[in-house]
Amino acid sequence: MRIKSQNKSGTGQIASMLMVLTLVFLSIPSDTFGVLNLWDAPQGLEDIDNRKGEIKPSLSQLASLNAMDAKADWTKFGTVHTLVKDGGYLATGLTGSPVEAARQWIRSNRELFRLSDQSVSNLELVNDGRMPYSDAHYILFRQKFGKMTPTQDGLINVAIIDGKVFHVWSSSTGDQTVTGSVALSPADAWMNAAASVNLVIPSASISNVRVDEHDNWTLLNVSGFPQDQQVRLTALPTPEDGARMAYEVNVVNVQGHIATAYTAFIDAENGRTLYRVNRVNHFMPPETQNFQGVYQDAPAPQMCGPRHAYTVPAGKVRIAVVATAAIASNDILINLYFNDGVSDILLVSGDTGTSPETATYEPAGGVPAGVYKVEVCPYNAPSAPPVPPFNYVGTFTTDDTATPGGGISSNPKWRYWLANPSLVYSDNTDTFRKNACWRSSIDGVPVPGCEREEMNI
């Protein structure tokens, strides 16, 4: 439970800047950006694949599948996508290490992947992963197109245990020749990718173009984008036009509750968008209901919004409420009430800063069944002058998942690789993982071993 605090942080200057940014973003159509998702439908633009053509599996491939008594589905490249045999193994009696055995199996079944014997030899080992508490290995290989390394498709994953293959997943594209040439600069490619997501950025906004020697990314600074933008040359396989010389481009803009992140593959010769995927993932837990309303902040008097009522059944362990003001710099708080049949009893008030605000109710023994109400109010001592409109949206979520034994750490820590790790297998060791913590310092004392602070600000 978090109790409302009267001690507010931040400065008027920062709040004013947030207000201006928010007003600018509100003037842009809602389908332009991927944003904090308070609704059931994901925000942002849909993924697209503009690569022409589709190759159907051959009669010989289907005959091999029948001989194996296996089930498969197929990629648009005419190769096996997933392969499994109900109640049995796809192969047994393979020898050598798991990596050697997996490559041996691919070679024996290379027709399913439309690969030559030499292409199987050229497969690059990406990872040899072992399942916990098991001797099973997941062996991941990547195709090579001459000297070019694809960063989309071209993967084969073989699950193997004691010389027996029990599952195969693949995005193999078959043997391909690199086509096209490089006529665009990395900056040109980034502008084309931005335009494909409705962001028209002039070249004058791009500066400080440089190369990350380790991962071979070209990094760009773009006015209005807090994060470094990334571009790298690759080869994108297509069903009809070979492996096209293309730029892989990350267009990322994360500011407050606005989150935009797309990866696009831009043809390096003609600038066409060949492939694009929205990288913003939206988490919407079950049993979540939406609400919206209006409060009054200025001119006086201040007035809270309506109380939104929800009936909570027995068996829930917590209630989590999130609300966001239309103007992010406007200061709000959340009140959660329980109605005992006579009156509304205040349980908790959530107030940590400007939007979004949260309030969580998690009493010992679980949440009593009954009617709960949520109220959004203006904060009575805002750090910046309130600006209309005073609309808000929010979610009311109930959860029946118990807190893990021992409770939740006030400063959790974890380790992870960055979103775009090195393509070199030998580099992807534990050395390159980052030590993350929710807070990098507590009461002014640095947390030992914390490399990245992930706390929401």
Secondary structure, 3 states (H helix, E strand, C coil): CCCCCCCCCCCHHHHHHHHHHHHHHHCCCHHHCCECCCCCCCCCCCCEECCCCCECCCHHHHHHHHHHCCEEEECCECCEEEEECCCCCCECCCCCCHHHHHHHHHHHCHHHHCCCHHHHHHCEEEEEEECCCCCCEEEEEECCECCECCCCCCEEEEEEECCEEEEEEECCCCCCCEECCCCCCHHHHHHHHHHHCCCCCCHHHEEEEEEECCCCEEEEEECCCCCCEEEEEEEEECCCCCEEEEEEEEEEEEECCEEEEEEEEEECCCCCEEEEEECCCCCCCCCEEEEEEECECCCCCCECCCCEEEEECCCCCEEEEEEEECCCCCCEEEEEEEECCCCEEEEEEECCCCCCEEEEECCCCCCCCEEEEEEEEECCCCCCCCCCCCEEEEEEEEECCCCCCCCCCCCCEEEECCCCCCCCHHHCCHHHCEEEECCCEECCEECCCCCEECCCC
